Amino acid sequence: MHANPAAAKLIPANAENRYEVTKADLPLSCPMPGMYLWNSHPKVYLPIVDDGGTSKCPYCGANYVLKD
């Protein structure tokens, strides 16, 4: 059995409390694209303001910080 190289690039969903995101990641959703989805909650879009804004996911409590 061969490992899936695309899966190696995915990051675990809800594995950290804090994620730094950029304007390229907007609109912000949790879980984010590129995260494993099989063990996560339903996708929810989160509001976040420019210049160091933060947002917290109501499902998993992950904190997102906008960096630029």
C-alpha positions as CSV (number, residue, x, y, z in Angstrom):
1,M,0.0,0.0,0.0
2,H,1.4,3.4,-1.0
3,A,1.0,6.5,1.1
4,N,-1.1,9.3,-0.4
5,P,1.3,12.3,-1.0
6,A,-1.6,14.7,-1.0
7,A,-2.7,13.6,2.5
8,A,0.8,14.2,3.8
9,K,0.2,18.0,3.2
10,L,-3.0,18.2,5.1
11,I,-3.0,19.5,8.6
12,P,-5.1,18.0,11.4
13,A,-8.3,19.9,12.0
14,N,-8.9,21.2,15.5
15,A,-5.5,20.0,16.6
16,E,-4.3,23.4,17.8
17,N,-5.8,26.3,19.7
18,R,-4.4,29.1,17.6
19,Y,-4.0,29.4,13.8
20,E,-2.4,32.4,12.1
21,V,-4.2,33.3,8.8
22,T,-3.6,35.9,6.1
23,K,-5.9,37.8,3.8
24,A,-5.3,35.1,1.2
25,D,-7.2,32.7,3.6
26,L,-10.3,34.9,3.5
27,P,-13.2,34.2,3.7
28,L,-12.3,32.4,6.9
29,S,-13.9,29.1,7.7
30,C,-13.3,26.4,10.3
31,P,-12.1,23.8,9.4
32,M,-10.0,25.6,6.9
33,P,-9.3,24.1,3.4
34,G,-6.2,21.9,3.7
35,M,-7.4,20.3,7.0
36,Y,-8.5,16.8,7.4
37,L,-12.3,16.8,7.5
38,W,-13.1,13.2,8.6
39,N,-12.8,14.0,12.3
40,S,-14.0,17.6,12.3
41,H,-17.2,19.5,12.8
42,P,-19.4,21.0,10.1
43,K,-17.8,23.9,8.2
44,V,-18.7,27.3,9.6
45,Y,-17.6,30.7,8.3
46,L,-16.1,33.1,10.8
47,P,-16.0,36.9,10.8
48,I,-12.6,38.5,11.2
49,V,-11.5,42.1,10.9
50,D,-8.3,43.5,9.2
51,D,-5.1,44.3,11.0
52,G,-4.6,41.8,13.7
53,G,-8.2,40.8,14.1
54,T,-9.2,37.6,15.8
55,S,-12.0,35.1,15.6
56,K,-13.0,32.1,17.6
57,C,-14.8,29.0,16.3
58,P,-18.0,28.3,18.2
59,Y,-17.6,24.5,17.6
60,C,-14.1,23.7,18.5
61,G,-12.8,26.9,20.2
62,A,-9.9,27.4,17.8
63,N,-8.6,30.9,17.7
64,Y,-7.7,32.5,14.4
65,V,-5.5,35.6,14.2
66,L,-5.2,37.6,11.0
67,K,-1.5,38.3,10.2
68,D,-0.4,40.3,7.2
